[in-house]
Amino acid sequence: MGKQTDADRGRPGGADDTGGGTAAPRPWRERTTWAPVVAVLVLALCWGRDLPGALVAVVGLCLAGAVLSAVHHAEVVAHRVGEPFGSLVLAVAVTVIEVGLIVMLMASGGDSAATYARDTVFAAVMITCNGIVGASLLVATLRGRRVAVFNAEGSGGALATVTTLATTTLVLPTFTIGNRGPEFTGAQLVFAAVASLCLYGLFVTVQTVRHRDYFLPVARTGEPLDAVAHAVPPTRAATWWSLGLLAVALVAVVGLAKVVSPTIESGVETAGLPTAVVGVAIALMVLLPETLAAVRAARGERVQTSLNLAYGSAIASIGLTVPVIALASLWLSGPLVLGLGPVHLVLLALTAVVSALTVVPGRATLLQSGVHLVLFAAFVFLSLSP
């Protein structure tokens, strides 16, 4: 029997469906069980009220707990369905949280929130393609001074999808002339939204149906690791339990984001920081659990899973966020600025080139991890000090 994991501890019945063997765990005692429930109760008490600073801090803690719980329960569901579907479940769950935070902040931010969607999506791309990839490769290559091995076909296709989506939605608005400034016209925004959604659907089809083997972890010899038992999967009952709590956590995240959004915006303004910091903060918060999951996979020599999480999150962040934001712009007041500035354009171009050089060989060393982490550090620094 495999080592009990976080997914197993939340199961009502232990390591098997019958609950035999050791004493059955009590899932209602787990933090990931009561945190979403508490968050929903706090949401009901705070909705529509002006909160003092102390209560805002409490709401923020509940929001963080709901985010972590949501990703935990997404991991349980993902572990049940297996790879590569598991990475897809995680990416979609994180994107739902991201979209909810963006929409709520834009709804309350007025004209100052015009760049929140752009800043958050771009931050998600830089965090996933440089932060998560760099950290995963660092962990994988430091273990025994090894070379990180992954499937170049799958990772290369995912990277091409990320680059195309980012260029279509974040680069082209800077150069179109239909509107003044880095904005799409209505027709251009519709095209970008439909194209993003179609490309996301195509990627999912390739990842889960037509070329599923391209996205499975591989051993150092190049053989697939899909059949290797790395943990006992959760029961069907535990999976449905986590699916229900995942829905509760997502509702809590979106609602609490609405409650704390005025405080976040005023805090950034008071500190004299650029508005882009709001987007970076959103992306860092929702992608932190995803980062931890990717690093754990890299420690287990499943680098392909780490890359699936990284690039899959970037694809979902653009492919799902942009269509939703485009739809929300019909009732949100104010402009929608999607085009990147010169500094971010350079960082995105450099990320695309470096990522291609990392992915194409199907093998990476400590040097590649360092290059990605330096790019990520440059992005964070320039966001704080443009």
C-alpha positions in Angstrom: 0.0 0.0 0.0 1.4 3.4 -0.9 2.2 6.2 1.5 -0.8 8.1 2.6 -1.1 11.5 1.0 -3.1 14.7 1.6 -5.6 13.3 -0.8 -6.0 10.1 1.1 -6.3 11.8 4.5 -9.4 13.6 3.5 -11.2 10.4 2.5 -14.0 8.9 4.6 -12.9 5.4 4.7 -9.1 5.2 4.8 -7.2 3.5 2.0 -10.1 1.6 0.5 -13.8 1.9 -0.1 -14.7 -0.3 2.8 -12.7 1.6 5.4 -10.9 -1.6 6.6 -7.5 -1.6 8.1 -6.7 1.5 10.1 -9.2 3.8 11.9 -11.2 5.9 9.4 -10.1 9.5 9.3 -12.6 12.2 10.1 -12.7 14.6 7.1 -14.7 17.2 8.9 -11.8 17.9 11.2 -9.5 18.8 8.3 -8.7 22.4 7.7 -9.6 22.0 4.0 -13.1 20.9 5.0 -14.1 23.6 7.5 -12.2 26.5 5.9 -14.6 26.8 2.9 -17.6 26.6 5.2 -16.2 29.3 7.5 -15.4 31.5 4.5 -19.0 31.2 3.2 -20.4 32.1 6.6 -18.0 35.1 6.9 -19.1 36.2 3.4 -22.8 36.1 4.4 -22.0 38.2 7.5 -19.9 40.8 5.7 -21.6 41.2 2.3 -22.6 44.8 1.6 -21.0 46.3 4.7 -18.1 48.7 5.3 -15.5 46.8 7.3 -12.9 48.2 9.7 -9.2 47.2 9.2 -9.2 44.4 11.7 -12.2 42.7 10.1 -10.7 43.1 6.7 -7.6 41.2 7.9 -9.9 38.4 9.1 -11.7 38.3 5.8 -8.3 38.2 4.0 -7.3 35.2 6.1 -10.6 33.5 5.2 -10.0 34.3 1.6 -6.5 32.8 1.7 -7.9 29.7 3.4 -10.6 29.3 0.8 -8.1 29.6 -2.0 -5.8 26.9 -0.5 -8.8 24.7 0.2 -10.1 25.0 -3.3 -6.8 24.0 -4.9 -6.5 21.1 -2.4 -9.9 19.7 -3.3 -9.0 20.2 -7.0 -5.9 18.1 -6.4 -8.0 15.3 -4.8 -10.3 15.3 -7.9 -7.3 15.5 -10.1 -5.6 12.5 -8.4 -8.7 10.5 -8.9 -9.0 11.1 -12.6 -5.2 10.8 -13.2 -2.8 12.5 -15.6 -3.1 14.4 -17.9 -6.7 15.2 -16.8 -5.5 16.0 -13.3 -3.4 18.9 -14.4 -6.4 20.2 -16.4 -8.7 20.1 -13.4 -6.1 22.1 -11.3 -5.6 24.7 -14.0 -9.4 25.3 -14.5 -10.0 25.6 -10.8 -7.2 28.1 -10.4 -8.5 30.1 -13.4 -12.0 30.2 -12.0 -10.6 31.8 -8.9 -8.5 34.2 -11.0 -11.4 35.3 -13.1 -13.6 35.9 -10.1 -11.0 38.1 -8.4 -10.5 40.1 -11.6 -14.1 40.7 -12.3 -14.9 41.7 -8.7 -11.9 44.1 -8.6 -12.9 45.6 -12.0 -16.5 46.1 -10.9 -15.5 48.2 -7.9 -12.4 49.9 -9.3 -13.8 52.2 -12.1 -11.3 53.6 -14.6 -8.3 52.7 -12.4 -9.2 49.0 -12.9 -8.9 49.2 -16.7 -5.6 47.3 -16.7 -6.4 44.7 -13.9 -7.2 41.9 -16.4 -4.0 42.6 -18.5 -1.8 42.8 -15.4 -3.2 39.7 -13.9 -3.0 37.6 -17.0 0.5 38.7 -17.9 1.6 38.1 -14.3 0.1 34.6 -14.5 2.1 33.9 -17.7 5.4 35.1 -16.2 4.8 33.2 -12.9 4.0 30.0 -14.7 6.5 30.1 -17.5 9.4 31.4 -15.4 8.6 31.0 -11.7 6.9 27.6 -11.7 9.1 26.2 -14.5 12.3 27.6 -13.0 11.5 26.3 -9.5 10.5 22.9 -10.8 13.6 22.5 -12.9 15.7 23.7 -9.9 14.3 21.0 -7.6 14.6 18.3 -10.3 18.2 19.1 -11.2 19.4 19.5 -7.7 18.4 16.0 -6.7 21.6 14.0 -7.3 22.8 16.6 -9.8 20.5 15.1 -12.4 19.2 16.3 -15.7 15.5 17.0 -15.7 13.8 14.9 -18.4 10.4 15.5 -19.9 8.4 15.0 -23.2 9.4 17.7 -25.7 6.4 17.0 -27.9 3.8 17.8 -25.2 5.6 20.6 -23.6 6.5 22.2 -26.9 2.9 22.2 -28.1 1.8 23.7 -24.8 4.4 26.4 -25.0 3.4 27.2 -28.6 -0.2 27.6 -27.4 0.8 29.9 -24.5 2.9 32.1 -26.9 0.1 32.3 -29.5 -2.5 33.2 -26.9 -0.3 35.8 -25.2 0.6 37.4 -28.5 -3.0 37.5 -29.7 -4.5 39.0 -26.5 -1.6 41.0 -24.9 0.6 42.1 -27.8 -1.7 42.8 -30.7 -3.7 45.5 -28.8 -0.6 47.6 -28.5 -0.3 47.8 -32.2 -3.9 47.9 -33.5 -5.2 51.3 -34.6 -8.9 50.9 -34.3 -8.9 52.5 -30.8 -6.6 55.0 -29.2 -4.2 53.4 -26.8 -3.6 49.7 -26.2 -7.2 48.7 -26.6 -9.2 46.4 -28.9 -12.2 47.5 -30.7 -15.4 45.6 -30.0 -15.0 43.4 -33.1 -11.3 42.8 -32.3 -12.1 41.9 -28.7 -14.8 39.4 -29.8 -12.3 37.8 -32.3 -9.6 37.5 -29.6 -12.1 36.0 -27.1 -13.4 33.4 -29.6 -9.9 32.6 -30.9 -8.7 32.1 -27.3 -11.5 29.9 -26.4 -11.2 27.8 -29.5 -7.4 27.4 -29.1 -7.9 26.4 -25.4 -10.5 23.8 -26.5 -8.1 22.4 -29.1 -5.3 22.2 -26.6 -7.5 20.3 -24.1 -8.5 17.8 -26.9 -5.0 17.2 -27.8 -3.8 16.8 -24.2 -6.6 14.5 -23.1 -7.7 12.6 -26.2 -5.6 12.6 -29.4 -2.1 12.8 -28.0 -2.5 12.0 -24.3 0.8 10.1 -24.2 2.7 13.3 -25.0 1.8 14.8 -21.6 2.6 11.8 -19.4 5.6 11.8 -17.1 8.7 10.0 -18.5 11.6 8.3 -16.8 15.3 9.2 -17.4 15.3 6.5 -20.0 12.3 8.1 -21.8 9.7 5.5 -20.9 6.3 6.7 -19.6 5.7 6.7 -15.9 1.9 6.6 -16.1 1.7 3.1 -14.8 4.0 3.7 -11.8 2.0 3.7 -8.6 2.9 6.8 -6.7 0.0 7.1 -4.3 -3.3 5.4 -3.6 -6.1 7.3 -5.3 -9.0 8.6 -3.3 -12.3 6.8 -3.2 -15.3 7.8 -5.3 -17.1 9.1 -2.2 -14.1 11.2 -1.2 -13.9 12.6 -4.8 -17.5 13.7 -4.7 -16.9 15.2 -1.2 -14.0 17.2 -2.5 -15.9 18.3 -5.6 -18.7 19.7 -3.5 -16.3 21.5 -1.2 -14.5 22.8 -4.2 -17.7 24.5 -5.4 -18.2 26.0 -2.0 -14.7 27.3 -1.8 -14.9 28.9 -5.3 -18.1 30.8 -4.2 -16.4 32.0 -1.1 -13.3 33.2 -3.0 -15.2 35.2 -5.5 -17.5 36.7 -2.8 -14.8 37.6 -0.4 -12.7 39.1 -3.2 -15.6 41.5 -3.7 -15.6 42.4 0.0 -11.8 43.1 0.3 -11.3 44.7 -3.1 -11.7 48.3 -2.0 -9.1 47.8 0.8 -6.6 46.2 -1.6 -6.9 49.1 -4.1 -6.7 51.8 -1.4 -3.7 50.1 0.1 -1.8 50.0 -3.2 -2.6 53.6 -3.8 -1.5 54.7 -0.3 1.8 52.8 -0.6 2.5 54.6 -3.9 2.9 51.4 -5.9 1.9 50.9 -9.5 -1.6 49.5 -10.2 0.1 46.5 -11.8 1.0 45.3 -8.3 -2.7 44.4 -7.8 -2.6 42.0 -10.7 0.7 40.5 -9.6 -0.8 40.0 -6.1 -3.8 38.2 -7.5 -1.7 36.0 -9.7 0.7 35.1 -6.9 -2.1 34.3 -4.5 -4.0 32.0 -6.8 -0.9 30.3 -8.2 1.0 29.7 -5.0 -0.7 26.3 -4.3 -0.2 25.4 -8.0 3.5 26.2 -7.5 3.7 23.9 -4.5 2.0 21.1 -6.4 4.5 21.5 -9.3 7.5 21.5 -7.0 6.2 18.3 -5.3 5.9 16.6 -8.7 9.4 17.7 -9.6 10.8 16.2 -6.4 9.1 12.9 -7.3 10.9 13.0 -10.7 7.7 13.8 -12.5 8.9 16.9 -14.3 6.3 16.5 -17.1 3.6 16.9 -14.5 5.2 20.1 -13.3 5.3 21.5 -16.9 1.7 20.4 -17.5 0.7 22.4 -14.4 2.8 25.5 -15.4 1.8 25.7 -19.1 -1.7 24.4 -18.5 -2.3 27.2 -16.0 -1.0 29.8 -18.4 -3.2 28.5 -21.2 -6.3 28.4 -19.0 -5.5 31.8 -17.6 -5.6 33.4 -21.1 -7.9 31.0 -22.9 -10.7 31.3 -20.2 -10.0 34.6 -18.6 -10.1 36.7 -21.8 -13.4 35.4 -23.0 -15.0 35.9 -19.6 -13.6 39.5 -19.3 -14.7 40.3 -22.8 -18.2 39.2 -21.8 -18.1 41.1 -18.5 -17.0 44.2 -20.3 -20.5 44.5 -21.7 -21.8 45.5 -18.3 -18.6 46.8 -16.6 -18.0 50.5 -16.9 -14.7 51.9 -18.1 -12.2 50.9 -20.8 -10.5 47.5 -21.1 -6.8 47.9 -21.6 -5.1 44.6 -22.8 -2.0 45.8 -24.6 1.4 45.5 -22.9 3.9 48.3 -22.5 7.5 48.2 -23.9 9.1 46.7 -20.8 6.6 43.9 -20.5 6.8 43.2 -24.3 10.5 42.7 -24.0 10.1 40.3 -21.0 7.4 38.3 -22.8 9.5 38.0 -26.0 12.6 36.9 -23.9 10.4 34.4 -22.0 9.2 32.9 -25.3 12.7 32.5 -26.7 14.2 31.1 -23.5 11.3 28.7 -22.9 11.6 27.4 -26.5 15.3 26.7 -25.9 14.5 25.0 -22.7 11.7 22.8 -24.0 12.9 21.7 -27.4 15.7 19.3 -26.3 13.4 17.5 -23.8 16.2 17.8 -21.2 17.1 20.7 -18.9 20.0 21.4 -16.5 20.5 23.7 -13.5 21.4 26.5 -16.0 18.0 26.6 -17.5 16.3 26.8 -14.1 18.6 29.7 -13.2 17.7 31.6 -16.4 14.0 31.2 -15.8 14.2 32.3 -12.2 16.3 35.4 -13.1 13.6 36.3 -15.6 10.9 35.9 -13.0 12.9 38.0 -10.5 13.3 40.7 -13.2 9.5 40.7 -13.7 8.7 41.1 -10.0 11.3 43.9 -9.5 10.2 45.8 -12.5 6.5 45.5 -11.4 7.5 47.2 -8.2 9.9 49.7 -9.7 8.9 50.3 -13.3 
